[in-house]
C-alpha cells in the first residue's frame, strides 16, 4: 500500500471516528463542548499515525538527510574528516573539488587511512554520453553542432583528468609504501557523484539533465542498523561493482 493511499484511509477512519464520537456524545445528552476535545484528539491520532509511517519509510530507506544544494564545505570540512578507515570518490574528473581534495589529503598525510578514487576514463564511450547529459542533449539524436561541442568538451575532460591524476599521485598516501591511495578509471555513465566514508556513509550527489551548476542536490545514505537491505545497500553494491570493473591508472 502506498503512503498516499494509507494517509487517505487513516484520514477517512479519523473522520468516521469523529462522527461516531459526536453521535455518542449527542445520544448521551453530554455537553457538545466535549467535541472540542474528542475531535482534535482523533485528528492528532490520525496525523501521528501517518507521520510515523512516513518517517519509518524515510529512515528505513537509508536516507538520513537531503540537501537541495550541497555546498563544498559541507563535504570537505564536515563529512570527509569523519573518515576513520577509508574514503572513496566516484565521479567524472573531480575538477570542481580538486583544491578541497588536495587540502584534505595533505591534512591526512600522517594517517593510515585508505583512499580510493574513481575518475571517468576520458577515452571511454561513456564520456560523450556524460557530456550530452550535462548539456541536456538527446544522446540518441545528436546533430552536427552538438557533436562538435561534445568533441571540444571531451578534450577538456582529458585535461581535467590528467590534472586530477597528477594532483593525486603527488600526495603522501600515494607515494608512501605500502601505497594507501589507489586511482582507477571507469567507463560508466553516472548521473551522480559519490563520496563513501568507511563503508557506512554515502553522500550521493544528484545530477540533473541539462542543469550545469557546481552545487547539486544530495542524499546522505546509511545502512539499516537492523541489517535489512535499503537504498544504501544498492548504491554501495553498485559502487563496488564499478570499482571492480574499473582499471588502474
C-alpha positions in Angstrom: 0.0 0.0 0.0 1.4 3.4 -1.0 1.9 6.2 1.5 -0.7 8.5 -0.1 -3.3 5.7 0.0 -2.5 4.9 3.6 -2.9 8.5 4.6 -6.3 8.7 2.8 -7.6 5.6 4.6 -6.4 6.9 8.0 -8.0 10.3 7.4 -11.3 8.7 6.4 -11.1 6.5 9.5 -10.5 9.6 11.7 -13.5 11.4 10.2 -15.7 8.3 10.7 -14.4 8.0 14.3 -15.2 11.7 14.9 -18.7 11.3 13.6 -19.3 8.2 15.8 -18.0 10.1 18.9 -20.2 13.1 18.0 -23.2 10.7 17.8 -22.4 9.1 21.1 -22.0 12.5 22.8 -25.3 13.6 21.4 -27.0 10.4 22.4 -25.9 10.7 26.0 -27.0 14.4 26.0 -23.5 15.3 27.1 -22.2 18.8 26.6 -21.3 19.4 22.9 -18.1 21.0 24.2 -16.7 17.5 24.5 -16.4 17.6 20.8 -13.7 20.2 21.2 -11.7 17.6 23.0 -12.5 14.3 21.1 -12.2 15.6 17.6 -8.8 17.2 18.0 -7.6 14.1 19.8 -8.8 11.8 17.0 -7.3 14.2 14.4 -3.9 14.2 16.2 -4.0 10.4 16.4 -4.6 10.0 12.7 -1.9 12.6 11.9 0.6 10.9 14.2 0.0 7.5 12.6 0.5 9.0 9.1 3.6 10.9 10.1 5.1 7.9 11.9 4.6 5.8 8.9 6.2 8.3 6.6 9.2 8.7 9.0 9.6 4.9 9.2 9.7 4.7 5.4 12.1 7.5 5.1 14.6 6.3 7.7 14.3 2.6 6.8 15.2 3.6 3.2 18.7 4.6 4.4 18.2 8.3 3.6 19.3 10.3 6.6 19.2 13.8 5.2 18.6 15.6 1.9 20.2 18.8 0.7 18.6 20.8 -2.1 22.0 22.3 -2.7 25.1 20.5 -1.3 27.9 23.0 -0.6 31.5 22.0 -1.0 32.5 22.9 2.6 29.8 20.6 3.9 31.8 17.7 2.4 35.4 18.9 2.8 35.0 20.4 6.3 32.4 18.3 7.9 31.9 14.9 6.2 35.2 13.9 4.8 37.1 14.4 8.1 34.7 11.7 9.6 36.8 9.2 7.7 38.5 6.7 10.1 39.5 3.9 7.7 38.6 4.5 4.1 37.5 7.4 1.8 36.1 6.7 -1.7 35.3 9.1 -4.5 33.3 8.3 -7.7 32.8 11.0 -10.3 34.0 12.3 -13.7 37.2 14.4 -13.1 36.8 15.8 -9.6 37.7 19.2 -11.1 35.1 21.1 -9.1 36.6 19.8 -5.8 40.2 19.4 -6.7 41.6 22.0 -4.3 39.4 20.8 -1.5 40.7 17.2 -2.1 44.3 18.5 -2.1 43.8 20.2 1.3 42.0 17.1 2.7 44.7 14.7 1.6 47.5 17.0 2.8 46.0 17.2 6.2 45.6 13.5 6.3 49.2 12.7 5.3 50.2 11.3 8.7 47.3 8.8 8.9 47.0 5.2 7.9 43.7 5.7 6.1 43.0 4.2 2.7 41.8 6.2 -0.3 40.1 5.1 -3.5 39.4 7.4 -6.4 37.4 6.5 -9.5 37.5 9.0 -12.3 35.9 8.6 -15.8 38.2 7.4 -18.5 38.4 10.4 -20.9 38.8 7.9 -23.8 35.8 5.8 -22.9 32.4 5.6 -24.7 30.5 6.9 -21.7 32.3 10.3 -21.6 30.3 11.6 -24.6 27.0 10.5 -23.1 28.0 12.2 -19.9 28.7 15.5 -21.7 25.4 15.2 -23.6 23.5 14.6 -20.4 25.1 17.7 -18.8 24.1 19.9 -21.7 20.6 18.4 -21.9 21.1 16.8 -25.4 19.3 13.7 -26.6 22.3 11.4 -27.0 20.4 9.2 -29.5 19.7 12.2 -31.8 22.8 14.4 -31.8 23.1 17.0 -34.6 26.4 18.2 -36.1 26.6 21.2 -33.9 26.1 19.2 -30.7 28.7 16.6 -31.8 31.2 19.3 -32.4 30.5 20.8 -28.9 30.9 17.3 -27.4 34.3 16.8 -29.2 35.5 20.1 -27.6 34.3 19.1 -24.2 36.0 15.7 -24.4 39.3 17.5 -24.8 38.5 19.5 -21.7 37.7 16.3 -19.8 41.1 14.8 -20.9 42.9 17.8 -19.5 41.0 17.8 -16.2 41.5 14.0 -15.9 45.3 14.4 -16.3 45.3 17.3 -13.8 43.4 15.3 -11.2 45.6 12.2 -11.6 48.8 14.4 -11.3 47.5 16.0 -8.1 46.6 12.7 -6.6 49.9 11.0 -7.4 52.0 13.5 -5.5 50.0 13.0 -2.3 51.8 11.2 0.6 49.1 8.5 0.6 50.2 7.6 -2.9 53.9 7.9 -2.7 54.2 6.0 0.6 55.0 2.3 0.9 52.7 0.5 1.1 50.6 2.7 -1.1 47.3 3.8 0.6 45.8 5.7 -2.3 44.6 4.0 -5.5 43.3 5.7 -8.7 41.2 3.9 -11.2 39.3 5.0 -14.3 35.8 3.8 -15.1 33.7 3.5 -18.2 30.2 4.2 -16.7 27.7 6.9 -17.4 26.8 8.2 -13.9 24.0 10.8 -13.3 25.5 11.4 -9.9 28.8 11.9 -8.0 29.5 10.0 -4.8 31.6 10.0 -1.6 31.7 6.9 0.6 33.0 7.1 4.2 34.2 4.0 6.0 31.7 1.8 4.0 28.9 3.1 6.2 28.0 6.6 4.9 27.4 7.7 1.3 26.9 11.2 0.0 25.1 10.8 -3.3 25.1 14.0 -5.4 22.2 14.0 -7.9 22.9 15.5 -11.3 20.0 16.9 -13.3 19.9 16.6 -17.1 20.7 20.0 -18.8 21.5 21.7 -15.5 25.1 23.0 -15.2 25.8 24.0 -11.6 28.6 23.4 -9.1 26.2 22.7 -6.3 23.7 19.8 -6.7 21.1 18.2 -4.5 22.5 15.4 -2.4 21.3 12.5 -0.3 23.1 11.2 2.8 22.7 7.4 3.0 23.5 5.0 5.8 23.0 1.2 6.2 20.0 -0.1 8.1 21.0 -0.8 11.7 18.9 -3.9 11.7 20.8 -5.3 8.8 17.9 -5.0 6.3 18.7 -4.0 2.7 17.9 -0.4 1.7 18.9 2.3 -0.7 22.4 2.4 0.8 22.8 -1.3 0.1 22.0 -0.8 -3.6 24.3 2.2 -4.1 27.1 0.6 -2.1 26.9 -2.7 -4.2 26.8 -0.8 -7.5 29.8 1.4 -6.5 31.8 -1.7 -5.6 30.8 -3.2 -9.0 32.1 -0.1 -10.8 35.3 -0.4 -8.8 35.8 -4.0 -9.7 35.3 -3.3 -13.4 37.5 -0.1 -13.5 41.1 -0.2 -14.4 44.2 1.1 -12.6 45.7 4.4 -13.6 
